[in-house]
Amino acid sequence: MKKIINLGILALVLISCSGGNKDINVDEVIKSKDLKNIKASRELVHKEYEKWVADLAKLDKAIAELDPNKKNPLVKTLTLKDTLFTHYIEIQGNVDTKENIVISPEFSGILTQVFVKAGQKVSKGQVLARIDDGGLSSSLAQAETQLALAKTTFERQKNLWDQKIGSEIQFLQAKTSLESQQKAVAQIKSQLNKTNVVAPFSGTIDEVMTERGKVVAPGMNLFRIVNLSNMYVTANVPENYIPQLKLGANVEVFLNALGKSYQGKVRQVGNYINPNNRTFSIEIALPNPDNLLRPNQVAVLKIEDYKNPKAILIPENIVQETADGSKVIYTTGNIGKDNTTKVTQKKIELGYTSGAYVEVKSGLGVGETLVTEGAKSLKDGITVEVIQ
């Protein structure tokens, strides 16, 4: 209210100077406590104030146009060039390896020997531990003796049969006995091989979960073996990126924990959309030359989805929006000797954004001079002074 009264007093001064019909004493009007009179007085003051503001604006404009000492707005400019522009999709993923497993025994018994320790490198097929065979070795020796007898019997029966001596049934019985004994020996050897716990692939023993003398059985965890040479990254990507993601697309993988970036390629794109989060999975092959990658590390993926070898980029913060939603910027003409020139407002169409810059799809060309600083207060056609 105080603000209104002060403005009213100022307006009353103008009314008096302009020959108004009568002066209004705001304090007297308020003291009268006549609501109708107060409202009428306020309406009169408001009308005169609006007229005063409009007249003041006209006077300021006339002064600005006629004053020989007026100062033009100062601006900085940039001459546009084309450049290579690459846009990326940024998503979070997890590092993993297909060769990261926990080894369990295939045979029940006492663990008689453990040949490896955590951190040790092993080769595919290397024996990591041995389980007591429970008498299988003796059974194998006995079965091999019986196999040798069956083999000798069969060979003799075959020689006789070839000479047409003896009955066919004797030959067939000898043959059947040999084959049966061969299967028995093979079965015992297979069981005996299960007493050896072997590495399924080359890698590093990451953890030893057992010890010598312990009774083990199938399903129990003995060792964790990891191969860090076959790493990859998995991520879930929103379904609206399906058109941009192709097999073989280049991917930059950044690991915050290491502060390093790696280059990989998309080697698998999922064909299933998860209805819970509307995403599909992708897999990126990832080299690990320095052996720093580990399963379950968090990675930030920058997947290349657009490239323009001759793009025009401008700072995003200089783009203005008009009342109708159009995007506009200001360009300058030729700069005079006094460093002044006129600016032109141009509508532009924007493309992808990368960091602080945005791609201009249309409306600007190479060689044009763009106002980069001081553009917020400009209007189309005004004169500005360019800071060199």
Secondary structure, 3 states (H helix, E strand, C coil): CHHHHHHHHHHHHHHHHCCCCCCCCHHHHHHHCCHHHHHHHHHHHHHHHHHHHHHHHHHHHHHHHHCCCCCCCEEEEEECCEEEEEEEEEEEEEEEECCEEEECCCCCEEEEEECCCCCCEECCCCEEEEECCCCHHHHHHHHHHHHHHHHHHHHHHHHHHHCCCCCHHHHHHHHHHHHHHHHHHHHHHHHHHCCEEECCCCEEEEEECCCCCCEECCCCCCEEEECCCCEEEEEEEEHHHCCCCCCCCEEEEEECCCCEEEEEEEEEECCCCECCCCEEEEEEEECCCCCCCCCCCEEEEEEEEEEEEEEEEEEHHHCEECCCCCEEEEEECCCCCCCEEEEEEEEEEEEEEECCEEEEEECCCCCCEEEEECHHHCCCCCEEEECC
